[in-house]
C-alpha cells in the first residue's frame, strides 16, 4: 500500500526510574506469516544493536506501533511484545533465545514461528543483503547517539556483498572488514501483535474497531471512534 513503509514504535524507558516515553520512526520491512498460524503475522523491522532503544525494548518489551496510511485515511495502533535478534555472538542473543524457548503453547505469532522451526539466521542475512550498499555502511558508524568526535566523511560510504565485490585484494579485505562490522551491529526487530486499535477515517461517520488475540485467534468488537 502506498505510504505504508514507515511506522512509529513507542517504548518506555524504565532504566532511569523516570519511565520516560520514547518514540521513533522505523522502516517496515515485511510481515512474517507463520505457516502453522498465518492469522498471527509479526511485523519485521531492523535496528543497530548499539542504539539506546534496544535497552528500552529489552527491559520492557511491551510496545505500541502506530501505522497511519495517508492516502487511505486509516490508522492502526498495534500493541504487542517486541524481540531483538542480533548476531548469535552478541550477549543480547541469549535474551532472545530465552524468549524463544519460553513459549510452548501456540497462542501468539512467535509461538507459531517456533513451532515452524523458523530460520532466524537466514532471515537476518537475507534482510541485511536486501539493504542498499549505503544503508549497510551506516552500521559501520560510531555508536548512534554518541558525541561526534571525528570527521564523518571518513566513515565507510558503501559496504558491498563480498561475493559481488570487485577491486584489489586490499580493497576486498577492507570491504570484508566493513561487512563483518556492519553485519555484527545489525539486528532484526520483531513485533508480535497482541491487540490492535483500527480507525477508518475515510468513511462518514468514522468507524473504529478493537481486535485482540485470545487463544491463538483474533477477537473483534466495534467501538466508538
PyMOL commands that set and color helices and strands:
alter all, ss='L'
color gray80, all
select helices_A, chain A and resi 52-59+70-72+93-102+109-115+120-129+133-140+152-154+162-164+169-185
alter helices_A, ss='H'
color red, helices_A
select strands_A, chain A and resi 6-13+20-27+30-32+42-48+62-69+74-85+186-200+207-214+217-223
alter strands_A, ss='S'
color yellow, strands_A
deselect
rebuild
show_as cartoon
